[in-house]
Amino acid sequence: MALPERKLQSIEEFIGRFPSAKEVMIDGTERPIQRPKDQQKQKNHYSGKKKCHTSQHLIMTDSDKRVLVLSKAREGKVHGHSAVGRAKNW
């Protein structure tokens, strides 16, 4: 039992940290949050897909379904594909 990694800067660092991971899956998940009071934050966190205000996380799992990497929370409005491209702290 271990907490997922939060700050990986490169693929080499990932391989060094998880040498036994041969197959890795990347997926995003949206979790509902309380609606922010600030109008701009409401716009940023509103997910058209879920029809509510959400926070989004990207995760990397191995074939044993262990969560290896968990990204920082992002606004629900950000699409999963662009969030992968923007993820700096893998």
Contacts in CASP RR format, 6 or more apart in sequence:
PFRMAT RR
TARGET T0000
AUTHOR 0000-0000-0000
METHOD contacts of the structure
MODEL  1
MALPERKLQSIEEFIGRFPSAKEVMIDGTERPIQRPKDQQKQKNHYSGKK
KCHTSQHLIMTDSDKRVLVLSKAREGKVHGHSAVGRAKNW
4 59 0 8 1.000
4 67 0 8 1.000
4 68 0 8 1.000
4 69 0 8 1.000
4 70 0 8 1.000
5 14 0 8 1.000
5 17 0 8 1.000
5 18 0 8 1.000
5 68 0 8 1.000
5 69 0 8 1.000
5 70 0 8 1.000
6 69 0 8 1.000
6 70 0 8 1.000
6 71 0 8 1.000
6 72 0 8 1.000
6 89 0 8 1.000
7 89 0 8 1.000
8 14 0 8 1.000
8 17 0 8 1.000
8 69 0 8 1.000
8 89 0 8 1.000
8 90 0 8 1.000
9 89 0 8 1.000
9 90 0 8 1.000
14 69 0 8 1.000
14 90 0 8 1.000
18 62 0 8 1.000
18 68 0 8 1.000
20 62 0 8 1.000
21 62 0 8 1.000
21 68 0 8 1.000
22 62 0 8 1.000
22 63 0 8 1.000
23 62 0 8 1.000
23 63 0 8 1.000
24 60 0 8 1.000
24 61 0 8 1.000
24 62 0 8 1.000
24 68 0 8 1.000
25 60 0 8 1.000
25 61 0 8 1.000
25 62 0 8 1.000
26 58 0 8 1.000
26 59 0 8 1.000
26 60 0 8 1.000
26 84 0 8 1.000
27 58 0 8 1.000
27 59 0 8 1.000
27 61 0 8 1.000
28 56 0 8 1.000
28 57 0 8 1.000
28 58 0 8 1.000
28 59 0 8 1.000
28 80 0 8 1.000
28 83 0 8 1.000
29 56 0 8 1.000
29 57 0 8 1.000
29 59 0 8 1.000
30 47 0 8 1.000
30 49 0 8 1.000
30 50 0 8 1.000
30 54 0 8 1.000
30 55 0 8 1.000
30 56 0 8 1.000
30 76 0 8 1.000
31 54 0 8 1.000
31 55 0 8 1.000
31 56 0 8 1.000
31 57 0 8 1.000
32 50 0 8 1.000
32 52 0 8 1.000
32 53 0 8 1.000
32 54 0 8 1.000
33 45 0 8 1.000
33 53 0 8 1.000
33 54 0 8 1.000
33 55 0 8 1.000
34 53 0 8 1.000
35 42 0 8 1.000
35 45 0 8 1.000
35 53 0 8 1.000
36 42 0 8 1.000
36 45 0 8 1.000
36 53 0 8 1.000
42 53 0 8 1.000
43 77 0 8 1.000
44 75 0 8 1.000
44 76 0 8 1.000
44 77 0 8 1.000
45 53 0 8 1.000
45 54 0 8 1.000
45 55 0 8 1.000
45 75 0 8 1.000
45 76 0 8 1.000
45 77 0 8 1.000
46 52 0 8 1.000
46 53 0 8 1.000
46 54 0 8 1.000
46 76 0 8 1.000
46 77 0 8 1.000
47 53 0 8 1.000
47 54 0 8 1.000
47 56 0 8 1.000
47 76 0 8 1.000
47 77 0 8 1.000
48 77 0 8 1.000
53 76 0 8 1.000
54 76 0 8 1.000
55 73 0 8 1.000
55 74 0 8 1.000
55 75 0 8 1.000
55 76 0 8 1.000
56 73 0 8 1.000
56 74 0 8 1.000
56 75 0 8 1.000
56 76 0 8 1.000
56 78 0 8 1.000
56 80 0 8 1.000
56 83 0 8 1.000
57 70 0 8 1.000
57 71 0 8 1.000
57 72 0 8 1.000
57 73 0 8 1.000
57 74 0 8 1.000
58 70 0 8 1.000
58 71 0 8 1.000
58 74 0 8 1.000
58 80 0 8 1.000
58 83 0 8 1.000
58 84 0 8 1.000
58 87 0 8 1.000
59 67 0 8 1.000
59 69 0 8 1.000
59 70 0 8 1.000
59 71 0 8 1.000
60 67 0 8 1.000
60 68 0 8 1.000
60 69 0 8 1.000
60 90 0 8 1.000
61 67 0 8 1.000
61 68 0 8 1.000
62 68 0 8 1.000
69 90 0 8 1.000
71 83 0 8 1.000
71 87 0 8 1.000
71 89 0 8 1.000
71 90 0 8 1.000
72 89 0 8 1.000
74 83 0 8 1.000
78 86 0 8 1.000
END
